[in-house]
Amino acid sequence: MTHLLDVRDLVVHYGTVTAVDGVSLTLEPGETLALDGPSGCGKSTTALAVLQLRRPDAGEVRFEGVELTSLTERELRPLRPRMQPVFQDPYGSLNPRHRIRDAVAEPLKVQGRWTEADGPTRVAELLDRVGLAPSYGARRPHELSGGQCQRAGIARALASDPRLLVLDEPVSALDPSVRAGVLNLLADLQDDLGLGYLFICHDRAVVRHFADRVVEMRDGRLVT
Ligand SMILES: Nc1ncnc2c1ncn2[C@@H]1O[C@H](COP(=O)(O)OP(=O)(O)OP(=O)(O)O)[C@@H](O)[C@H]1O
């Protein structure tokens, strides 16, 4: 059976520090797997290695059946849109000088899927899909609240038509009052689009509510 994501014996070193020490996990379409554990245990490094934003030192990452670690950057390029990150800091993931509509349009343009006839409509649809009124498209990130900005980041991720979202503490930096709204949005998107979520979070209540399965990490390893 081909999993959406199949990670085997992943190892990542930073110099003499072994941040990830033999992590194996699988994820199916439409499923949320939470990665929980204390600060410094290697959760973010696992996320980066899955996305091939940090190339692992050993192990395999199969995404939709394709083994990524042996691919060159050039070979990875067509696959990258299908696995999108959403990071903790909503402002950090958007260029502060770009209007929201341009940030959401950029993946479409880079991937050759932009036309003047259809592109603006697609951007408006994506903003609507994440609960942002069209007028937000003209704003820049600092003119949005943290929750609105995270929604814009999610719209930008969706512009690539991903199958997998790697969500690294996506609501931890948000005001508690807006967290539930963003989590509900993520749940709706998963229902509609069948996205797989690798969800990094150390808030037990959120994990219990949101995840289908939870794996716990300690000192670079999964504990069972
Ligand atoms: N760029 C880096 N260079 C050197 N060491 C790093 C780097 N990034 C992380 N580390 C180290 O690797 C280990 C795992 O860090 P990582 O950020 O993956 O953990 P984490 O579980 O995501 O922590 P947090 O919840 O605090 O984000 C830690 O010991 C950390 O100090």
PDBQT file of the ligand as one rigid body, heavy atoms in Angstrom, charges set to zero:
ROOT
HETATM    1  N1  LIG A 301      19.986  25.087  13.066  1.00  0.00    +0.000 N 
HETATM    2  C1  LIG A 301      20.407  24.385  14.124  1.00  0.00    +0.000 A 
HETATM    3  N2  LIG A 301      21.712  24.272  14.411  1.00  0.00    +0.000 NA
HETATM    4  C2  LIG A 301      22.151  23.544  15.471  1.00  0.00    +0.000 A 
HETATM    5  N3  LIG A 301      21.338  22.879  16.299  1.00  0.00    +0.000 NA
HETATM    6  C3  LIG A 301      20.012  22.944  16.067  1.00  0.00    +0.000 A 
HETATM    7  C4  LIG A 301      19.484  23.704  14.971  1.00  0.00    +0.000 A 
HETATM    8  N4  LIG A 301      18.126  23.581  14.990  1.00  0.00    +0.000 NA
HETATM    9  C5  LIG A 301      17.841  22.801  16.050  1.00  0.00    +0.000 A 
HETATM   10  N5  LIG A 301      18.963  22.421  16.696  1.00  0.00    +0.000 N 
HETATM   11  C6  LIG A 301      19.037  21.521  17.866  1.00  0.00    +0.000 C 
HETATM   12  O1  LIG A 301      18.429  20.290  17.495  1.00  0.00    +0.000 OA
HETATM   13  C7  LIG A 301      17.624  19.790  18.551  1.00  0.00    +0.000 C 
HETATM   14  C8  LIG A 301      16.188  19.633  18.065  1.00  0.00    +0.000 C 
HETATM   15  O2  LIG A 301      15.644  20.938  17.797  1.00  0.00    +0.000 OA
HETATM   16  P1  LIG A 301      14.189  21.163  17.165  1.00  0.00    +0.000 P 
HETATM   17  O3  LIG A 301      14.024  22.611  16.941  1.00  0.00    +0.000 OA
HETATM   18  O4  LIG A 301      14.015  20.240  16.037  1.00  0.00    +0.000 OA
HETATM   19  O5  LIG A 301      13.268  20.663  18.380  1.00  0.00    +0.000 OA
HETATM   20  P2  LIG A 301      11.730  20.984  18.654  1.00  0.00    +0.000 P 
HETATM   21  O6  LIG A 301      11.204  19.763  19.321  1.00  0.00    +0.000 OA
HETATM   22  O7  LIG A 301      11.079  21.424  17.429  1.00  0.00    +0.000 OA
HETATM   23  O8  LIG A 301      11.801  22.158  19.691  1.00  0.00    +0.000 OA
HETATM   24  P3  LIG A 301      10.799  23.414  19.890  1.00  0.00    +0.000 P 
HETATM   25  O9  LIG A 301       9.489  22.823  20.349  1.00  0.00    +0.000 OA
HETATM   26  O10 LIG A 301      11.459  24.229  20.943  1.00  0.00    +0.000 OA
HETATM   27  O11 LIG A 301      10.713  24.103  18.573  1.00  0.00    +0.000 OA
HETATM   28  C9  LIG A 301      17.807  20.748  19.713  1.00  0.00    +0.000 C 
HETATM   29  O12 LIG A 301      18.851  20.256  20.529  1.00  0.00    +0.000 OA
HETATM   30  C10 LIG A 301      18.229  22.050  19.045  1.00  0.00    +0.000 C 
HETATM   31  O13 LIG A 301      19.027  22.816  19.912  1.00  0.00    +0.000 OA
ENDROOT
TORSDOF 0
